[in-house]
């Protein structure tokens, strides 16, 4: 599987080479960052995973099969001063995971031990962007903050659980986010690839009704971890 950081590094080197080839000494969009408020949009990729904590150390492994999902959304950016911006980035994120529960004593040979978890998130981060001094048509930055999301596919209120092949998660979640990126000032717009780590602050699991469930009975805590690559256009 292609890893998301590799995609971002390729894009950054490609755009950097393109800018250098096209006379980076001529500064594009010289007054762009002086705007008090500006807007944009992003498209990108995500890769979600889960951190699992167990009540009792298990003698088996629960495997999480990841896939690459899609991000799309809007950006509102408020200039605080020359180096600090406050940013709001509401968006829609979609992804799919497979949880593979390896054999346990409570599973029969014919039991289904794979749960497919499809997620569609309304993701709403509030972030602080800390930028360096502009260098020709480049400007690296750090970004971080907190966010919340609403999982439209959580199954939180479903009366069915894993006995009926339904893996339930809580609909609302809270995260902290940390990342970095580079602003590239092109002739007509600013392009900003970035990579960000996202970490849940809450237990998201809705346990099965049976406290001895072979799927959720031994899970103490399940929390999301994720990597986002966003391509931002202003």
C-alpha positions in Angstrom: 0.0 0.0 0.0 1.2 3.5 -0.8 1.8 5.4 2.4 0.4 8.9 2.8 3.6 10.6 3.8 5.2 9.4 0.6 2.5 11.1 -1.4 3.0 14.4 0.3 6.8 14.4 0.0 6.4 13.7 -3.8 4.0 16.6 -4.2 6.2 19.0 -2.2 9.3 18.2 -4.2 7.4 18.4 -7.5 5.9 21.8 -6.7 9.2 23.1 -5.3 11.0 22.1 -8.6 8.2 23.7 -10.6 8.5 26.9 -8.7 12.3 27.0 -9.1 12.0 26.4 -12.8 9.7 29.3 -13.1 11.9 32.1 -11.6 11.1 31.9 -7.9 13.0 35.3 -7.4 9.9 37.0 -8.7 7.5 37.0 -5.8 4.0 36.0 -6.6 0.9 37.2 -4.7 2.9 39.7 -2.7 -0.1 41.1 -0.7 -2.0 37.8 -0.3 -1.0 37.3 3.4 -2.0 40.8 4.3 -5.7 40.0 4.0 -7.5 39.9 7.3 -9.9 37.1 6.2 -9.7 34.8 3.2 -11.3 31.5 2.1 -10.3 28.4 0.2 -11.0 24.8 -0.2 -9.1 21.5 0.2 -9.2 18.0 -1.2 -7.1 15.2 0.2 -6.6 11.7 1.6 -6.9 10.1 4.9 -5.8 6.9 6.6 -7.6 6.0 9.8 -6.6 3.4 12.4 -7.7 2.4 15.9 -5.7 2.3 19.1 -7.0 -0.7 21.2 -6.6 -1.1 24.9 -7.6 -4.4 26.5 -9.0 -5.2 30.0 -6.9 -8.4 30.1 -3.8 -8.9 28.0 -5.0 -11.1 25.2 -3.2 -14.1 23.7 -4.4 -13.2 20.3 -4.1 -10.2 18.0 -6.8 -8.0 16.5 -5.7 -6.9 13.1 -6.8 -3.6 11.6 -6.8 -3.5 7.8 -6.5 0.1 6.7 -7.5 1.8 3.4 -7.1 5.3 2.0 -10.1 7.6 2.1 -11.0 11.0 0.8 -11.3 14.4 2.4 -13.1 17.5 0.9 -13.9 20.7 2.6 -13.8 24.5 2.9 -11.3 26.8 4.7 -11.9 30.1 6.6 -8.6 31.8 7.6 -8.3 34.7 10.0 -5.0 36.7 10.1 -4.0 37.4 13.7 -0.6 38.8 12.9 2.2 38.3 10.4 3.0 34.8 11.6 -0.2 33.5 13.3 -3.5 32.6 11.7 -6.7 31.1 13.1 -8.2 28.5 10.8 -11.5 26.7 10.6 -11.7 23.7 8.2 -15.1 22.0 8.0 -15.1 19.0 5.7 -16.4 15.6 4.8 -14.1 12.6 5.3 -14.9 9.1 4.2 -13.0 5.8 4.9 -13.4 2.1 5.5 -11.6 -0.2 7.9 -11.7 -4.0 8.4 -11.3 -5.3 12.0 -10.1 -8.9 11.9 -10.7 -10.7 15.2 -8.3 -13.7 15.2 -9.5 -17.0 16.6 -10.7 -17.2 20.2 -12.1 -19.9 22.3 -15.6 -18.4 22.1 -15.6 -18.4 18.3 -16.7 -21.5 16.5 -14.8 -22.5 13.4 -17.6 -21.0 11.1 -17.9 -17.8 13.0 -17.5 -14.5 11.1 -14.5 -12.8 12.7 -14.2 -9.8 10.3 -16.1 -6.6 10.8 -16.2 -3.9 8.1 -16.4 -0.4 9.5 -17.5 2.2 7.0 -17.3 5.8 8.2 -18.5 9.2 6.9 -17.3 12.0 9.1 -18.4 15.6 9.3 -15.1 16.9 10.6 -14.7 20.4 12.1 -11.2 21.5 13.3 -10.3 24.8 14.8 -6.5 25.3 14.3 -3.7 27.6 14.9 -1.3 28.1 12.0 2.3 29.2 12.9 4.2 30.4 9.8 7.8 31.2 9.2 9.1 34.2 7.3 8.3 34.0 3.6 11.2 32.8 1.5 10.7 33.8 -2.2 7.6 31.8 -3.1 7.8 29.4 -0.2 6.5 29.6 3.4 6.7 26.5 5.7 4.3 26.4 8.7 3.2 24.3 11.7 -0.4 23.7 12.4 -2.3 22.3 15.3 -5.5 22.5 17.4 -8.6 20.6 18.4 -11.5 19.2 16.4 -14.7 17.4 16.7 -16.5 15.1 14.3 -19.9 13.5 13.7 -19.8 10.0 12.3 -22.8 9.6 10.1 -22.2 5.8 9.9 -21.6 5.1 13.5 -24.5 2.7 14.3 -24.5 4.1 17.8 -28.3 3.8 18.3 -28.7 0.5 16.5 -30.5 -2.2 18.5 -28.3 -4.8 16.8 -24.7 -5.6 17.6 -21.9 -7.9 16.5 -24.2 -10.9 16.8 -26.0 -9.4 13.8 -22.7 -8.3 12.2 -23.1 -4.7 13.4 -20.0 -3.0 14.9 -21.1 0.1 16.8 -19.2 3.3 17.4 -20.1 6.6 19.1 -21.3 9.2 16.8 -19.5 12.2 18.2 -15.7 12.4 18.9 -13.1 14.9 20.1 -9.5 15.0 18.8 -6.2 17.0 18.9 -4.3 17.5 15.7 -0.7 18.4 14.8 1.0 18.8 11.5 3.1 20.8 9.1 3.0 22.1 5.5 4.4 24.5 3.0 2.6 27.4 1.3 3.6 27.7 -2.4 2.8 31.1 -3.9 2.0 30.5 -7.6 1.1 33.1 -10.2 -2.7 33.1 -9.6 -3.3 31.3 -6.3 -1.6 29.8 -3.2 -1.2 26.1 -3.0 -0.5 24.4 0.3 0.1 20.7 0.8 0.1 19.6 4.4 0.3 16.4 6.5 -1.4 16.1 9.9 -1.7 13.5 12.6 -5.1 13.2 14.3 -5.6 11.6 17.7 -8.8 10.9 19.5 -9.3 12.0 23.1 -12.3 9.7 23.8 -13.3 6.0 23.9 -15.4 5.5 20.8 -16.6 1.9 21.3 -20.3 1.1 21.9 -19.9 -2.4 23.5 -22.1 -5.3 22.7 -25.1 -6.0 25.0 -23.4 -9.3 26.1 -20.6 -8.3 28.5 -18.8 -11.5 27.5 -19.0 -10.7 23.8 -16.0 -12.3 22.0 -15.8 -9.1 19.8 -16.0 -6.3 22.4 -16.0 -7.9 25.8 -12.2 -7.6 26.4 -11.8 -4.1 24.8 -11.3 -1.4 27.4 -10.8 1.5 25.1 -11.0 2.1 21.3 -9.8 5.4 19.9 -9.1 6.8 16.5 -5.7 7.7 15.1 -5.3 9.1 11.7 -3.1 10.7 9.1 -4.5 13.4 6.8 -2.9 14.8 3.7 -4.7 17.9 2.4 -4.1 19.9 -0.8 -5.3 23.4 -0.1 -6.1 26.0 -2.7 -6.6 29.7 -1.7 
